[in-house]
Amino acid sequence: MKVTVFGIGYVGLVQAAVLAEVGHQVVCVDVDQSKVDNLEKGIIPIYEPGLTPLVKSNFDAGRVEFTTDAEAGVKHGDVIFIAVGTPPDEDGSADLKYVLAVAKTISEAMDQHKIVINKSTVPVGTADKVRAKITDVQESLGKSITFDVVSNPEFLKEGAAVNDCMRPDRIIIGTDSVGAEKKLRELYAPFNRNHDKIIVMDIRSAELTKYAANCMLATKISFMNEMANLAEVFGADIENVRLGIGSDPRIGYQFIYPGCGYGGSCFPKDVQALARSATEAGYTAKILESVEAVNYKQKEKLFEYISGHFNNDLKGKTAAIWGLSFKPNTDDMREASSRVLMEHLWEAGAKVQAYDPEAMEETQRIYGVRDDLSLTGTKEAALKGADFLVICTEWQAFRAPDFELLKQSLTEPLLFDGRNLFEPKLMQEYGLHYYAIGRGLSIKER
Ligand SMILES: NC(=O)c1ccc[n+]([C@@H]2O[C@H](COP(=O)([O-])OP(=O)(O)OC[C@H]3O[C@@H](n4cnc5c(N)ncnc54)[C@H](O)[C@@H]3O)[C@@H](O)[C@H]2O)c1
């Protein structure tokens, strides 16, 4: 099938690569010329496990191409994905300017029936806006070509995106068109062999399903962080509580890890956007507002511990930070907890020596060169001469450190763990002063 994907980001590029892998003929369009040039040279703009060989082999085989030529892109695809960003507007609502710009481009260039698929995460009602935009532009050009608009939200997880797209849990198709449904079933047939994962529904329900999924996951995290804060208040250990409640199959162990807050390009903006859409519709989404408020505070947690430990005097201190990306296996720094921490540390006059397996280039891009930030080649180098260590991201490589070396390298044996990777008792045996999230034991021992 001839497919066009607008937006070569985390979603668009992965989607394009897996569709090409199963034999579809894919053209990817982006407005970023340097991204397109790099991809043509085999330079992949993001880190995602398994993505580089997949893109390269399909590019070499001629099944995927990259261009900034939007008109050619529109002409190519029978189905056209919109996978551009929907960042938060100033008031938290999803900014649809990129989505609607693509809709306009599609309308201008289309010369025959097209199926336009919204893969970006968009507020309920966006398909109607895309449809209206295409119709209006066509009318202004004196055209009247039929088209369908479908909602097909993406559920991939960064860090496991290729696998998630190759083996999706579900494929949501929101459509009112029998023809579009048939075409999408054919498009996704290679990913739907084990059992039927396709769930067809009306467009608005499909749009809301995506937000509901992310908001449910964010709610689990904020709920657990609230329990961790209560564990601190009451002198309990959240790790015991986690195991205690996770054993209930109605709750389960997944997504109930307390920590220093959720980040990334999706949860923060999607929780905000749904709450904002609710307000606009005259409904106060109290749970969503609380989920966001709890998370905002949770991202301050590590700095509070650190600042409290040093009696609010961090001038001249050096923090070693392990983990900068918002979660492991990605280089994505959007809304990462590490950013909140670093910015607070800098404001308080401290320096940062940081290491991340993949996100250092991105950190440099965001913060540039500055005296109070040094990015080190190894996690051990980040420790040298630092006053304390903070773990912000639970990369595998941080799970079994050399604690003796850690003690020798730091000026104080002091560890702030934003991801609860270690046992407080063990840390005590190693002679480390250990702060974790909601672990009563570590609180008592302070
Ligand atoms: N990142 C994720 O894990 C994830 C998961 C599921 C859904 N989503 C949703 O998918 C959408 C895309 O997210 P992302 O993380 O891939 O974004 P991204 O920022 O990584 O990529 C977006 C791309 O769109 C391009 N673009 C902007 N305007 C364009 C235009 N007019 N024509 C062509 N290209 C254009 C940008 O240059 C950029 O390369 C968002 O709505 C997001 O919420 C993201």
The ligand as an SDF file (V2000), in Angstrom:
LIG
                    3D

 44 48  0  0  0  0  0  0  0  0999 V2000
    6.5180   10.3670   21.5960 N   0  0  0  0  0  0  0  0  0  0  0  0
    5.6750    9.4540   22.0030 C   0  0  0  0  0  0  0  0  0  0  0  0
    6.0160    8.5520   22.7800 O   0  0  0  0  0  0  0  0  0  0  0  0
    4.2410    9.4520   21.5270 C   0  0  0  0  0  0  0  0  0  0  0  0
    3.4590    8.3140   21.7140 C   0  0  0  0  0  0  0  0  0  0  0  0
    2.1540    8.3240   21.2650 C   0  0  0  0  0  0  0  0  0  0  0  0
    1.6230    9.4680   20.6720 C   0  0  0  0  0  0  0  0  0  0  0  0
    2.4150   10.5630   20.5440 N   0  0  0  0  0  0  0  0  0  0  0  0
    1.8330   11.7440   19.8750 C   0  0  0  0  0  0  0  0  0  0  0  0
    2.2740   11.7350   18.5250 O   0  0  0  0  0  0  0  0  0  0  0  0
    2.4820   13.0780   18.0730 C   0  0  0  0  0  0  0  0  0  0  0  0
    3.9090   13.2390   17.5910 C   0  0  0  0  0  0  0  0  0  0  0  0
    4.7720   13.0620   18.6840 O   0  0  0  0  0  0  0  0  0  0  0  0
    6.3480   12.8910   18.5110 P   0  0  0  0  0  0  0  0  0  0  0  0
    6.8990   12.6280   19.8520 O   0  0  0  0  0  0  0  0  0  0  0  0
    6.6090   11.9350   17.3980 O   0  0  0  0  0  0  0  0  0  0  0  0
    6.7210   14.3850   18.0310 O   0  0  0  0  0  0  0  0  0  0  0  0
    8.1600   14.9270   17.5310 P   0  0  0  0  0  0  0  0  0  0  0  0
    8.2330   16.3070   18.0330 O   0  0  0  0  0  0  0  0  0  0  0  0
    9.2220   13.9520   17.8620 O   0  0  0  0  0  0  0  0  0  0  0  0
    8.0080   14.9430   15.9460 O   0  0  0  0  0  0  0  0  0  0  0  0
    7.1380   15.7740   15.2610 C   0  0  0  0  0  0  0  0  0  0  0  0
    7.7050   16.0510   13.8690 C   0  0  0  0  0  0  0  0  0  0  0  0
    6.7130   16.7420   13.0950 O   0  0  0  0  0  0  0  0  0  0  0  0
    7.4130   17.6530   12.2390 C   0  0  0  0  0  0  0  0  0  0  0  0
    6.4680   18.6370   11.6920 N   0  0  0  0  0  0  0  0  0  0  0  0
    5.9340   19.7220   12.2710 C   0  0  0  0  0  0  0  0  0  0  0  0
    5.1270   20.3710   11.3960 N   0  0  0  0  0  0  0  0  0  0  0  0
    5.1350   19.6840   10.2560 C   0  0  0  0  0  0  0  0  0  0  0  0
    4.4970   19.8170    9.0000 C   0  0  0  0  0  0  0  0  0  0  0  0
    3.6480   20.8200    8.7640 N   0  0  0  0  0  0  0  0  0  0  0  0
    4.7420   18.9260    8.0480 N   0  0  0  0  0  0  0  0  0  0  0  0
    5.5870   17.8920    8.2560 C   0  0  0  0  0  0  0  0  0  0  0  0
    6.2270   17.6830    9.4430 N   0  0  0  0  0  0  0  0  0  0  0  0
    6.0010   18.5640   10.4260 C   0  0  0  0  0  0  0  0  0  0  0  0
    8.5000   18.2100   13.1330 C   0  0  0  0  0  0  0  0  0  0  0  0
    9.5190   18.8310   12.3890 O   0  0  0  0  0  0  0  0  0  0  0  0
    8.9550   16.9300   13.8730 C   0  0  0  0  0  0  0  0  0  0  0  0
    9.9920   16.2900   13.1580 O   0  0  0  0  0  0  0  0  0  0  0  0
    2.0970   13.9680   19.2470 C   0  0  0  0  0  0  0  0  0  0  0  0
    0.7540   14.3380   19.1220 O   0  0  0  0  0  0  0  0  0  0  0  0
    2.2790   13.0670   20.4360 C   0  0  0  0  0  0  0  0  0  0  0  0
    1.4680   13.4350   21.5170 O   0  0  0  0  0  0  0  0  0  0  0  0
    3.7160   10.5750   20.9290 C   0  0  0  0  0  0  0  0  0  0  0  0
  1  2  1  0
  2  3  2  0
  2  4  1  0
  4  5  1  0
  4 44  2  0
  5  6  2  0
  6  7  1  0
  7  8  2  0
  8  9  1  0
  8 44  1  0
  9 10  1  0
  9 42  1  0
 10 11  1  0
 11 12  1  0
 11 40  1  0
 12 13  1  0
 13 14  1  0
 14 15  2  0
 14 16  1  0
 14 17  1  0
 17 18  1  0
 18 19  2  0
 18 20  1  0
 18 21  1  0
 21 22  1  0
 22 23  1  0
 23 24  1  0
 23 38  1  0
 24 25  1  0
 25 26  1  0
 25 36  1  0
 26 27  1  0
 26 35  1  0
 27 28  2  0
 28 29  1  0
 29 30  1  0
 29 35  2  0
 30 31  1  0
 30 32  2  0
 32 33  1  0
 33 34  2  0
 34 35  1  0
 36 37  1  0
 36 38  1  0
 38 39  1  0
 40 41  1  0
 40 42  1  0
 42 43  1  0
M  CHG  2   8   1  16  -1
M  END
$$$$
